[in-house]
Amino acid sequence: MNFLAHLYLSGDNPKVKIGNFIGDFVKGKNLTERFEKDIVKGIALHREIDWYTDTHPVVKQSKDRLRPKYRHYSGVITDIFYDHFLAKNWSKYSNMLLPDFAEECYTVIQQSESVLPEEAKYMLPYMVKGNWLVNYSRLEGIQRALSGMARRTRFESKMEESVSDLENNYGGFQNEFEIFFPDLVANCETWIKTQN
């Protein structure tokens, strides 16, 4: 899952949101020496979401459809596609309007900018200016996200071409998301309850 899902699955705790947001930018295990407790919890939740997503059989179907062309980038592309379906069908999952949720998230993240890893600090202004969380709902927004990621990969990924794969099998990807996402929500709710 990508930024929108990670922030959505964090619950109401702003520090958990921060940790979940920076999860991809933080490596290693000595997290308690670098971050406060709830941020560490958010990073751990991020890792749990990634693990659960990567091992779910329905997500595998989406990735398998992309793998022949995109190889190991198929998982990254699937994450973006799934954020698209979450954004596009936001009202099914939240009582808060997506623009309001996005604005709240941007504010929370900006207020904690001092604890963000450098890569996240660099990306944040682009994310806010481009309103990524809302624009994931549109294919043009997904295209911009994938094109930006393709420019940053060390090897040729062709990710910028993958929106055509989404358009050509839109129903299949959407169906897989709709089966998978409630499982992920339930898993995260259980995980959060078991943490101190």
C-alpha positions in Angstrom: 0.0 0.0 0.0 1.1 3.6 -0.6 0.9 6.8 1.4 -2.9 7.2 1.5 -3.6 3.7 2.8 -0.7 3.9 5.3 -2.1 7.2 6.7 -5.7 5.9 6.7 -4.7 2.7 8.5 -2.9 4.6 11.3 -6.0 5.5 13.3 -6.4 8.7 15.2 -2.9 9.0 16.8 -0.9 11.7 15.0 2.4 10.3 16.1 1.5 6.8 14.8 0.6 8.6 11.5 4.0 10.2 11.3 5.7 6.8 12.0 3.6 5.1 9.4 4.3 7.9 6.9 8.1 7.7 7.3 8.2 3.9 7.4 9.8 3.5 4.0 12.5 6.0 4.8 13.6 4.4 8.1 16.0 1.4 8.1 17.3 -0.6 11.0 16.0 -1.8 14.3 17.3 0.7 16.9 14.3 2.9 16.5 13.7 3.7 20.2 17.0 5.5 20.2 15.9 7.7 17.4 12.1 8.3 17.8 9.5 8.6 20.5 7.3 5.6 21.4 4.3 6.3 19.2 6.4 7.1 16.1 8.1 3.8 16.6 4.7 2.1 16.8 3.8 3.8 13.5 7.0 2.5 11.8 6.2 -1.0 13.1 2.6 -0.7 11.8 4.0 0.4 8.4 6.2 -2.8 8.3 3.2 -4.9 9.4 1.1 -3.4 6.6 3.8 -4.1 4.0 4.3 -7.6 5.2 0.6 -8.4 5.3 0.1 -6.9 1.8 3.1 -8.7 0.3 2.0 -12.1 1.6 -1.8 -11.8 0.8 -2.9 -14.2 -2.0 -5.3 -11.7 -3.6 -2.5 -9.1 -3.9 -0.4 -11.8 -5.5 -3.0 -12.0 -8.3 -2.6 -8.3 -9.0 1.2 -8.5 -9.0 1.2 -11.6 -11.1 -0.8 -9.7 -13.8 1.9 -7.0 -13.9 5.0 -9.2 -13.3 5.8 -10.3 -16.9 6.4 -6.7 -18.0 7.4 -4.9 -14.7 9.2 -7.7 -12.8 10.0 -6.7 -9.2 8.4 -3.3 -9.7 5.0 -5.1 -9.9 4.5 -4.7 -6.2 5.2 -1.0 -6.2 2.7 -0.5 -9.0 0.1 -2.5 -7.3 0.5 -0.4 -4.2 -0.2 2.8 -6.2 -3.2 1.1 -8.0 -4.7 0.2 -4.6 -4.2 3.7 -3.3 -6.2 4.9 -6.4 -9.1 2.6 -5.6 -9.0 3.7 -1.9 -9.1 7.4 -3.0 -11.7 6.9 -5.7 -14.0 5.0 -3.3 -13.1 6.9 -0.2 -16.6 7.4 1.1 -17.0 3.6 1.5 -14.2 3.6 4.0 -14.4 7.0 5.8 -17.0 9.5 7.0 -14.4 12.3 6.5 -14.2 13.9 3.1 -10.9 12.9 1.3 -9.7 16.6 0.9 -10.3 17.2 4.6 -8.4 14.0 5.5 -5.5 14.9 3.2 -5.3 18.4 4.6 -5.3 17.1 8.2 -2.5 14.6 7.3 -0.4 17.3 5.6 -0.7 19.5 8.6 0.3 16.7 11.1 3.3 15.8 9.0 4.4 19.4 8.5 4.2 20.0 12.2 6.6 17.1 12.8 9.0 18.0 10.0 11.9 18.1 12.4 11.7 14.3 13.0 11.3 13.4 9.3 14.2 11.6 7.5 15.9 13.8 4.9 14.3 12.0 1.9 10.8 12.5 3.4 11.6 16.2 4.1 12.6 16.6 0.5 9.5 14.9 -0.9 6.9 16.6 1.4 6.6 20.0 -0.4 6.0 18.2 -3.7 3.4 15.9 -2.0 1.5 18.9 -0.5 1.7 21.1 -3.6 0.6 18.3 -5.9 -2.0 17.1 -3.3 -1.0 13.6 -4.0 -3.5 12.0 -1.5 -6.5 13.5 -3.3 -5.1 13.2 -6.8 -4.6 9.5 -6.4 -8.3 9.3 -7.1 -7.7 10.3 -10.8 -5.8 8.3 -13.4 -3.8 11.5 -14.1 -2.6 11.6 -10.5 -1.6 7.9 -10.6 0.3 8.6 -13.9 2.2 11.5 -12.2 3.1 9.3 -9.2 4.3 6.4 -11.3 6.2 8.6 -13.7 8.0 10.3 -10.7 8.9 6.9 -9.2 10.2 5.7 -12.6 12.5 8.7 -12.8 14.0 7.8 -9.4 14.6 4.1 -10.0 18.2 2.9 -10.6 17.1 0.6 -13.4 14.6 0.9 -16.2 11.2 0.1 -14.6 8.6 1.2 -17.3 6.4 2.1 -14.4 5.2 5.2 -16.3 3.6 2.8 -18.8 1.6 0.9 -16.2 -1.5 3.1 -16.2 -2.5 1.5 -19.5 -2.4 -1.9 -17.7 -4.7 -0.5 -15.1 -7.1 0.9 -17.8 -7.0 -2.4 -19.7 -7.9 -4.5 -16.6 -9.6 -1.9 -14.4 -12.3 -4.3 -13.1 -9.8 -7.0 -12.2 -7.6 -4.8 -10.1 -10.6 -3.1 -8.5 -12.2 -6.4 -7.6 -8.9 -7.6 -6.0 -8.6 -4.4 -4.0 -12.1 -4.7 -2.7 -11.5 -8.3 -1.6 -8.2 -7.5 0.0 -8.6 -4.1 1.7 -11.2 -5.1 4.3 -8.8 -7.9 5.3 -6.0 -5.4 5.7 -8.2 -3.0 7.7 -9.2 -5.9 10.1 -5.5 -7.0 10.4 -4.4 -3.4 11.3 -7.2 -2.9 13.8 -6.2 -6.2 15.6 -2.5 -5.3 15.4 -3.1 -1.8 16.9 -5.1 -3.3 19.8 -2.4 -5.7 20.7 0.3 -3.0 21.0 1.1 -1.3 24.3 
